[in-house]
Amino acid sequence: MQILRSIKESKLQQFAGLVRRHDGTIFPIVKTELVDGFTKLHIQGSVVDFWATPEELYFRGYRLLCAKPAIWDLWSRVICAPDQAKPGAFAVH
């Protein structure tokens, strides 16, 4: 958690959360938005800028480090229901 401590608290407050990629790179979750019936997270870094559902991120090897409660709720559906957690399983209808 040394990495998280190195991020200034004021800078962290502007993000909805942080995810870690399989190679250890940390990216901020800028915001969430309903896109085509799916709640997607906006991930942005110096060389990446994309939208993905929590399921898509999880299956690509991303892990949630810290987040606002609404993000944890979305992410917990993937973790707590792994048998149902396939891309698109938690679409909002």
C-alpha positions as CSV (number, residue, x, y, z in Angstrom):
1,M,0.0,0.0,0.0
2,Q,3.1,2.2,-0.1
3,I,2.0,3.2,-3.7
4,L,-1.4,4.5,-2.5
5,R,0.3,6.6,0.2
6,S,2.5,8.2,-2.4
7,I,-0.6,9.6,-4.2
8,K,-1.6,12.9,-2.6
9,E,-5.0,12.7,-0.9
10,S,-6.3,15.8,-2.7
11,K,-5.5,14.3,-6.0
12,L,-7.2,11.0,-5.1
13,Q,-10.4,12.8,-4.2
14,Q,-11.0,13.8,-7.8
15,F,-11.2,10.2,-8.9
16,A,-14.0,7.6,-8.4
17,G,-11.3,5.0,-7.6
18,L,-8.1,3.3,-8.6
19,V,-7.5,0.0,-10.4
20,R,-4.3,-2.0,-10.7
21,R,-3.5,-3.8,-14.0
22,H,-1.9,-7.3,-13.9
23,D,1.6,-5.7,-14.5
24,G,1.2,-3.5,-11.4
25,T,0.4,-0.2,-13.2
26,I,-2.2,1.8,-11.4
27,F,-5.0,3.8,-13.2
28,P,-7.6,6.1,-12.0
29,I,-11.3,5.6,-12.5
30,V,-12.5,9.0,-13.6
31,K,-16.2,8.4,-13.5
32,T,-19.0,6.0,-14.3
33,E,-21.7,6.3,-16.9
34,L,-24.6,4.2,-18.3
35,V,-23.5,3.2,-21.8
36,D,-25.8,1.0,-23.9
37,G,-27.5,-0.4,-20.8
38,F,-24.2,-1.2,-19.0
39,T,-22.6,0.7,-16.2
40,K,-19.1,1.4,-17.5
41,L,-16.1,2.8,-15.7
42,H,-14.0,5.5,-17.4
43,I,-10.3,4.5,-17.0
44,Q,-7.8,7.1,-17.9
45,G,-4.0,7.4,-17.7
46,S,-1.1,9.0,-19.6
47,V,-1.4,6.4,-22.4
48,V,-4.8,4.8,-21.9
49,D,-8.3,6.2,-22.1
50,F,-11.2,3.7,-22.3
51,W,-14.6,2.6,-20.9
52,A,-15.2,-0.9,-19.6
53,T,-17.6,-2.7,-17.3
54,P,-16.3,-4.1,-14.0
55,E,-16.6,-7.6,-15.5
56,E,-14.5,-6.7,-18.5
57,L,-11.8,-5.1,-16.3
58,Y,-11.8,-8.1,-13.9
59,F,-11.4,-10.6,-16.7
60,R,-8.6,-8.5,-18.2
61,G,-6.7,-8.8,-14.9
62,Y,-7.5,-5.5,-13.4
63,R,-8.1,-5.3,-9.6
64,L,-9.8,-2.6,-7.6
65,L,-7.5,-0.9,-5.1
66,C,-9.8,1.8,-3.6
67,A,-13.0,3.4,-4.7
68,K,-16.1,5.3,-3.7
69,P,-18.9,3.1,-2.3
70,A,-20.9,2.9,-5.6
71,I,-17.8,1.5,-7.4
72,W,-17.3,-1.1,-4.7
73,D,-20.9,-2.1,-5.1
74,L,-20.5,-2.7,-8.8
75,W,-17.2,-4.5,-8.4
76,S,-18.5,-6.7,-5.6
77,R,-21.1,-8.2,-7.9
78,V,-18.2,-9.6,-10.0
79,I,-16.3,-10.9,-7.0
80,C,-19.3,-12.3,-5.0
81,A,-21.0,-14.0,-7.9
82,P,-18.1,-15.5,-9.9
83,D,-20.3,-18.1,-11.5
84,Q,-22.5,-15.3,-12.9
85,A,-19.6,-12.9,-13.6
86,K,-19.2,-13.1,-17.4
87,P,-19.0,-10.1,-19.7
88,G,-22.4,-8.5,-19.9
89,A,-23.9,-10.5,-17.0
90,F,-24.7,-7.4,-14.9
91,A,-26.3,-5.2,-17.6
92,V,-28.8,-2.7,-16.4
93,H,-32.2,-3.4,-18.0
